[in-house]
Amino acid sequence: MSASEYVMHNIFNKIVAEYHPFAEYQGYAEGENGFIVYYQGANGQQHMVVDTEGNIVTDTTMGTTRSLGILAVAASFLSAFMGGQSDY
């Protein structure tokens, strides 16, 4: 697993833990306009779609849209990490 994949898994794991504390993070996939984050909830496997701005576009459990500041911070960190890596 690459460093960027590891960081993304950690970010999405924290998001699931925050919004669905009784669910277990399962993984993510890149979508056309963001990410699909999978988690195991009380009603089986669920997912949420997170756009590139950090908003939850859909959530099969909640059905709401929320802004995720943590994703924006993490994306900035990842961008700096990737940019800094190219200088070596």
Sequence and secondary structure as in RCSB ss.txt:
>XXXX:A:sequence
MSASEYVMHNIFNKIVAEYHPFAEYQGYAEGENGFIVYYQGANGQQHMVVDTEGNIVTDTTMGTTRSLGILAVAA
SFLSAFMGGQSDY
>XXXX:A:secstr
  HHHHHHHHHHHHHHHHH TTSEEEEEEE SSEEEEEEEETTEEEEEEEETTSEEEEETTT   EE HHHHHHH
HHHHHHHHHHTT 
